[in-house]
């Protein structure tokens, strides 16, 4: 009865006809539209058991009501090298070809490096660095940024896992002059009730510092 009482506004159908319809409005609209508009193609070549070469193409298309679209075509090449059976390093590099909301066309380098491994039979960890350009759900501009991320997962018991992650990101929307610094961390406990049911408790903290005053915030969130 609660769901039936929600008034759904008139919605426009976006995209080509298919077998799946995604309905969204309000605060989730931007994120869902982005998922519909993103495309990705990947390929891998196994040179050996320890070395894998990768190729990827990525596409983003963002449209705001009453504004031109912003589009990004990304071409990436990379390699994953196993240092041991439990540890590998991977790197990707390429170019983002950008058609900005202002109509300008330009290219930006894009790269990512990561170290991933098992510390022991119950613990996995990773650390990564990435630099790229992307579109954004809330600003009519492309976002040029770099970020560092790390996460750690530990099996506490047969069906119980704990995960912690941290992220720092810094970037700018060059056309509108906005510069952002973001820090976020997540802590979660996951328990497998059955093979098909998962119970999760999550705490997250996020902080955004921006030279555009109304964008800044700090937020604590707990969910279960």
N, C-alpha and C positions, 0 to 999 in steps of 0.2 A: 504493500500500500504506500510505503514511503517513496519508493521509486516511481510508482504510477502517478504520484501527486506532483512530480517535478514538471514544470512547464518548459518544454524544449522549444527554443526559438526556431524560426524558419532558417534552414541551412542550405547553403549552396554546395552542390556536388563538384568536387575538384578532382581532376585526373581522368584517366581513360577508363572505360567500362571494364569490369572484371568480376571475380567471384568473391572478393572481400570488400566490405564497406566498413570504414572506420569513422565513427561519429565523435565529434569533439567540439566544445565551445568553452568560452570563459578562459581561465588561466592556462589550460592545457592546449589551447588552440595552436600556439606557436610551435611548441615542441612536436606535436603530432603532425602538423603540416610539414615540418622539417623532415621527419622520418619518411613521409610520403615522397618528398622531393629529392631525397638523397639516393644515389645509385653507386654501386661498387662492383668491380670485377677484379678477381685475383687469380694468379697463376703461380705454380711452384715447380721448381726443378731440383730433384735430389741428386746432387753431385756425388755424395757419399752418405753414409750413415750419420756423419757428423756435420755435413755442410749442406745447407738448403738455400737456393737462390729464389727470390720472389719478385713478381711484377704485379703492379696494381694500378687500376684506373679508378678515380673517384669523381663524382659529380654532385654539386649542390646547386639548387635553384631556390631562391628566397623571393617572395613577393609580398609587398605591403599594399594594402588598399590605397589606391590613389597615387602610388609611386611606381617607378620602373622596377624591373626585376634585377637582382644581383645574382651572378652565376660564377661558379668556380669549377674549372676542370683541373684535376690533379693527376700527374703521372709520376709513379714511384718505382724505384728498383731497390732491392735490398738483399741481405744475406743473413742467415742464422747459422752460427757456428757453435757446436757443442764443445765446451772445454773439458767436461767430464760427463758421465752419464747423468749427473744430477744438476749440472750447471751449464747454461748457455748464454751467449751474448748475441744480440741481433741489432742490425742497423738498417735504416731505410733513408734514402735521399731522393729528391726529385724537385719538381717545379709545379706551382699552382698558377694556372693561367686564369686571370680574374677579369670579369666584366663587372665593374662596380655599379652601384646604384646611380652614380652621377653620369654614367655613360662612358667612362674612361676604361681603356684596356691596358693591363700591365701584367707583369709576371713577378712572382716572389718565390725564393727558395723555400724548400720544405724538407725537414729531416727529423728523424727520431732514432734514439739509441736506448737500449734497455739491457739490463742484466737480470736474469731470472734463474732461480735455483731452488733446490730442496736442501734446507739446512740439516734436516734429518728426516726420518720416515714419517714424522707427524707435522713437519713445519715447512711451509713454502714461503718464499719472499721474492720481491722484485723491486727494482728501482729504475726509473726511466726519465729521459729528457726529451722534450719535443718542441719544435718551432714550426709554426704554420700560420696560415691565414684562413679565416672561416667567416661565414655569415652568422647573424645573431637574431634571436627571436624578438628583440625589443628595440634595436637601434637600426635605422636605415643607413647602414654603413658596413664595410667589411672590417673584421677584427684581426689585427696582426699581433700575435702573442707568442710567448714561450712559457713552458711550464715544466716543473719537476714533480714527480709523483713517486710514492713508495707505498707498498702494502705488505702485510704479514698475515699469514693464516696458520693457525695452530689447531690440531685435533686434540681436544681436551679429554674426550672420552669416545667410546665407539661410535656414537651418533651425534656427538656434540662438538661444534667447531667455533672458534673465536677468530674474528678478522678485524684488523685495524689498518687504516689507510690515511695518508696525508697528501695534500696537494697544494702547491703554490703556483700561481699563474700571474703573469704581468703582461699587459698589452695595451694597445691603443686603437681607437677608432679615428684614423687620421683625418678624414674629411670633416668631422664634426668637432675634433679637438678633445675628445674624451680619453683620459688615461686611467686605467683600472689596475688595482692590485687585489688579488683574491687569495684567501687562505681557507682551506677546509679540511676537516678530519671526520672520519667515521669509525665507530666501534660497533661491532655486531656480534651476537650470539645466535647460532643456527643449530636447531635440533631436528633430526629426522624422525618424525613420529612414526611414519611408515615409509615404504618405497615411493609413495605418491603424495605424501603430505609433509610439509616443512613448516616448522614454527621458528620465527625469527624475531628477535628484539634488537632494535637499532637506535643508536644515539648518534647525532651528527651536530657539528658546530661549523658555521661558515661566517666569514668576515670579508666584506668588500670595502676597500678604500678607493675613492674616486675623486678626481679633481672637479667633477660635476656633483655638487653637494647633495642633491636629492637621490642619487644612486647608491650612496653608501649605506651599509647596514651591518648588523651582526645578529646571528640567529642561532638558537638552540632548538633542536627537534628530537623528540623521542617517539618512536613508533613500535608497535608490536603486531 
